Structures are given as structure tokens and as C-alpha cells.
Amino acid sequence: MRRWAAASIRVRLTGWYAAVLGLTLVVYASATFVAVRHEFMEQLDDQLHDDFEAAEGFLTSTPDGPVAWSGPADRDHDGDEDRGLDVWSAGGERLARVGASEALPPAAVANAGSEAHYESITAGGRRWRTLIGTALVGGRSLVLRVSRSEERLRGQLAEVLTVLLFGLPLVVVLAGAGGYLLARRALLPIDHLATAARRITAERLHERLSVPNPDDEIGRLGAVINDAFARLESSFEQLRRFTADASHELRTPLAVIRGIGEVGLGETRTPAEYKEAIGSMLEEVDRLTNLVDTLLRLSYGDAGTVRLARVPVDLGQLTRDVVSSLAVLAEDRNQRFALDVADGATVAADRLVLREAVTNVVDNAIKYSGRGSTITIRVQREASDAALTVADEGPGVAPEHRERIFDRFFRLDEGRSRDSGGTGLGLAIAKWAVDVNGGRISVAGRDTGGAIFRITLPIAAASVNTQKES
């Protein structure tokens, strides 16, 4: 069994093909043999019926009363040892015996009956087929038995059986060889795909497999492999970009800490100056800690190890709480919020995770909106969804950047984000938080300038039932 499981696909296909074909041929040959034997026996019975009718014509009634046989006296004179005829009176007296019937035992005249019937008997080491019936001649009832040997029939059947027994294995072997060649030819494109795929390494992920016919099964397999390579190339590119961005983000505060330390050690300073240097270093350490914590949070989310506590959450009230907590940041930039919250927007989500998403989106709008601008926030119910939109008056997001805006470390304005303390991970965290709660987040542009971030979450089941009842 292990060898069979370890065999190549073409060998297993050939084996299964040969086994199924062999079983089919055995069933077909058996049915054929039974049909041929039945046909031969019917032909023999028809011949016996003709012999029976001919024998009735040779029986005549003599003027003095007895029945006489007027046919050939002995069929052995004709050289036919495979046929015979017996005639008995109703009382069991033998009236005639012709041909090879001498080798057969007497028939049970009393059990002959009025209907003729066939039977097979063995006599002298040979099989015979007989037809026994009654005939009325000159008013007298007689019993006739005609017989023919089955040896010729059995010989013909033996020839048929020999052909089937010796022909079947040969046919299966030839069919198996042909099936192996066909399987090899059919699977040859897969070998070509495997060889081509083996040449594609991490440095050559831009290459793709050649697919001559994309409509057949192998063509679809090649297309799936090419799609897998495309996703792998994209993942490698994201990994390289992530590694480069993460290194850059980690290097900047480390360089600042190193610079402050070197300056502090360069010459003797007052305690106040040392305290200021240590404070600056601690600020950079806080930035590093925040960056590492955020990366760990995202890695846990990617691994699916974050456990959510889903409860009914009023999205409108949650948005009010976030706006209240971020109001100080908006006041520092002389910004104001335009809040429009509809009732009944209750969703099933993890409150802390969802709050983090809303906080990051609103915080992003504060950072990118100019001083004295207005940030418009709406919460509304749309059929079976609750939607939160945050519209800012910042520079907006170009269409070519809208797919990448939620990537980690992606920034539209490198300098302003870093100066304001951002890490480029806020929107990535927001997307993860919305996704794990079964929602969607997107960004669009405004006709008047700025960007509109939209979070859509399914309404909680209890809230849907309440509205239907009302």
C-alpha cells in the first residue's frame, strides 16, 4: 500500500485504468459466454425439434394394426454418431431404435407426459441433449425420444472460452501500456510546469509560467500557480517595504538618542542640562515603545491570537466619546467638530478594538486638516449596516494612493507625520480593527478638497429585530 501511495500519478492512473478495464472485460466476457452458450443450446433444441417432427413423419400404421418405422434403419450407415431416435409404445415396448441412441439409457415412458420436454443426460462419458414427447399414429399413442450429442457444442464453447481467457490478459496488458503512454503524454505539461516553477526563486518572482491553453485543466492550474506567484511577489514586496520602513522608523529615534547621549558626554554640563537631555532621550524611548507595541499588536492580529469580546455597541455614543477625548488636540489647532449622530446604529463588536479604529481615523483627520478647519463626522444607519464617515479638509488622498493608505508605514507627507509623532501605523491599526469586527473601511475624495474615511459595520441582530417589531 505504501509503495502504491508513493507511486507516480501516471503509474496509479495506469493501474486504476487497467484494473477497471480488466473488471469490465471480465464482466463483458462472462455475459458474452453466457449469451453464446444460451444461443448454442437454443440452436440445438431447434434441431431436436426438427428431428422430432421428421420422426413423426416416418411412423406409419400397418393394415394389421401395429405401427412401423418407415425411415432409415440405422443412421450409423450415414456416418452420424451424434444423433439418435427411440420409439416406444404406451406400454413401454420398444418399437424402433435408430442411430447412436443405443448408448442412451431407456426413457421413463410413464413419465413422458403429453407435452414434449428437453433434458440433458450423461451416457458413455458423453453429454446428450434429448427431446421426449408423445405422438398419435393410427389412433395409437407412442413415445418418441430424439437425441443429439452436446460434444460438438461443448467443443465450440471451449474454443470461445479459450479465446476469452487468453485474449483478456493480452487486451488488458496492451490497454495498460497504451494507458501509460496516454497518461504520460497527458501529464507531460505538468512536468513542464513543475520544471518552470522550480526555476522561479525569490529573486525571480516577477517571472510567470507559460500557459499555452488557459481553458483546459492544466491551463487553469498554470493560471492558479501564476496567481500564487503574483501574491507571493506582492507579499515579498510588502515584506521588503515593511522591513525597510520599520528599520527606518527604529533608526530615527535610536539616532536621536545616540546623538543626545554623545552631545551630553562631549563636555561637562549642568544638572539641568543633563536632565533636559535625559528627558529628550525618554521621549524617544516612548516613541520606540509605542512603535514596538503597535507592531506587536498588528502581529498578534495577523496571527489571529487576539480574542474579541463582541457586545452590542452604540456606534453613535462611541463616536461621541472619541470626539470628546480628542477635543483637546482639535482645540490646539483651532479646529472644530461637526457631529451628526443618528439613533439605532448599534453594532456587535469588541468595544475597545472598535474604539481604537475610530480614534485613529479621527486623529488622522486632526493631523492632516489645517488650522481653523472643520472635521465633519456622521453616524447613520443604512439598511442592515451602520456607517461612520469622517470628512476632513486636508490635502486629500490621490486615487493612486487610496489602496496603499492603509498599509503599514505608508505616509502621504513623510515630514509632517514624523514631526507630529506619527508612525504611519494608525490607519493600518484602524483597518485591522474594523476587519476583525466584520466591517469595511475605505477612503474617498471630497469635491471641496480633503478626504472622507468611511467605516461600515453590520447592525447587531437584536437591533434589527427591534426595528422590525416597531
KETI-681392 format. One record per residue (C-alpha): x, y, z. Coordinates in steps of 0.2 Angstrom, whole numbers, plus 5000, padded with zeros to 4 digits. Layout:
// residues N
XYZ
...
//
This chain:
// residues 470
500050005000
501450125004
502350084988
500650124979
500450284988
502250334983
502050294965
501950424952
500250494946
500450414929
500850244937
499250254948
498250314933
498850164923
498550044937
496750104940
496350114922
497049934919
496049874934
494449954929
494649894911
495049714917
493549714928
492449774914
493149654901
492849504914
491049554916
490849584897
491649414893
490649324906
489049394899
489649354881
490049174886
488349154894
487449234879
488449124867
488048964877
486249004878
486149034859
487048874855
485848774866
484348864858
485048804841
485248634847
483548624854
482848694837
483748544829
483048424841
481348494837
481548474818
482148294822
480648264832
479448324818
480448224805
480248064816
478348084817
478348084798
479247914797
478047824809
476547734799
475147624804
475147454795
473547374789
473647244803
473747374816
475547384823
476547544820
478047534809
479547644806
479747684788
481347794790
483147744789
483547584798
485247644805
485947824805
487647744808
487647704790
487647884786
489247904797
488248014810
488647954828
487948114836
486148084833
484847954839
483047914839
481947794850
480147744849
479147664862
477347614864
476247674878
476547514887
478447534886
478847414872
480247474861
479647494843
481247574835
483047624839
484047724826
485747794826
486847824842
485347814854
485947634859
487147724870
485747804880
484847734894
482947694891
481747834895
480447834908
478947814896
477647834910
478348004914
478448064896
476848164898
475848244884
477048394882
478748374874
480148424886
482048444884
483348374896
485248344896
485948174901
487648094903
487947924895
489547834889
490647984895
489748104884
488348234886
486748214877
485348334874
483648244872
481848294867
480448174873
478648184868
477148084863
476448064845
474747994839
474947874825
473447774818
472547804834
473947744845
474947844857
476847824855
478347894865
479747974854
481448024860
482648114848
484448154855
485948244849
487748244857
488248404866
490148374862
490248474847
489348624856
490448604871
492048604860
491448764852
491148844869
492848784875
493648874860
492649034864
493149014882
494948994877
494949144866
494249244881
495449184894
496949214884
496349364875
495849464890
497549474899
498349524882
497049664880
497249724897
499149724895
499049814879
497749934885
498849964901
500350004890
499350124880
498550204895
500350234902
500850314886
499250424886
499450474904
501250514902
500850624887
499350704896
500450744912
501950804902
501350984903
501350964922
503150914921
503551074911
502551174923
503551104938
505251124929
504751314925
504151344943
505751264950
506751404941
505751544949
506651594965
506451734977
507551844966
506451804950
504751814957
504251934943
504351784930
502751684926
502351514919
501951494901
500151434899
499851384881
497951344883
497251434898
495551354895
495951174899
496351094916
498251114915
498051294909
496951334924
498251254935
499551364927
498451514930
498251474948
500151454950
500451614942
499151704953
500051624968
501751694962
500951864960
500351864978
501951794984
502851934974
501752064982
502051984999
503951994997
503752174991
502752215006
503952125017
505452215010
504552385011
503952345029
505752295034
506452455026
505152565034
505252485051
507152495051
507052675046
505752715060
506852625073
508452705067
507752885068
507452885087
508952775090
510052905081
509253045091
509652955107
511352925102
511653105096
510953175113
512053055123
513653095113
513253285115
512953255133
514553165136
515553285125
515853405139
515353435157
513653515159
512553575172
511253465181
509853555172
510653525155
510853335159
509053325165
508453405149
509553285139
508853135148
507053205146
507353215127
508053035127
506552975137
505353055124
506252955110
506152795121
504252825122
504152845104
505152675102
504052595115
502452655106
503152595089
503552415096
501952395105
500952445089
501952325079
501652185091
499852225091
499752205072
500752045073
499551975085
498152025074
498951945059
499251785069
497351785074
497851775093
496851925098
495251875107
493751985104
492352015116
490952055105
489552155113
488152275107
489052445104
488152605101
489252675087
488552855089
488952855108
490652785105
491052915092
490453055104
491652985117
493152985105
492753155099
492653215117
494353135121
495253215106
494453385108
496053455116
497053415101
495753495090
495753655101
497653665100
497453685081
495953795082
494853655074
493053615077
492053465075
490353455066
489553305073
487953225066
487453065075
485852965071
485052845084
484952655082
486652625075
487052485087
488352355081
489152195088
490952225090
492352225103
492152405111
494052435114
494652375097
493252475088
493652625099
495452615093
494952615075
493852765077
495152855087
496452835074
495352895060
494853045069
496653085075
497253065057
495953195051
496553315065
498353295060
498053325041
496753465042
497353635043
497253765057
495453835059
494653695048
493153595052
493053405053
491353335049
490853175057
489253075054
488552915060
487052845051
486052685048
485952615031
484852465029
485752325038
487352425041
487952565052
489152695044
490352815051
491052945040
492453065044
492753205032
494253325034
494853475025
496653425022
497653395006
496653235002
497153064996
497653044977
496752894969
498352804966
498752814985
497052754991
497452574990
499052595000
498452725013
498052585025
499752495023
500952505037
502252645037
501452725022
501352915023
500753045011
501853185019
503453105027
504053255036
502353315044
501953145050
503553115059
503653295066
501953265073
502453105081
501552985069
502252815065
501252785049
500352645058
498752725064
497752685048
498452515047
497852485065
496152555060
495952445046
496452285056
495152345070
493752365058
494152205048
494152095064
492452165068
491752115052
491752285044
492452385030
493552545029
493852645014
494352825008
493752944995
494053114990
492953274993
492453394979
492953534990
494653464995
495053345009
494753155012
493253055018
493552905028
492152785029
491852635041
490452515038
489952385051
488452265051
487052315063
486852195078
485552065077
484552125092
484452295085
483752235068
482452135077
481952285087
481752395072
480652255063
479552245078
479252435079
//
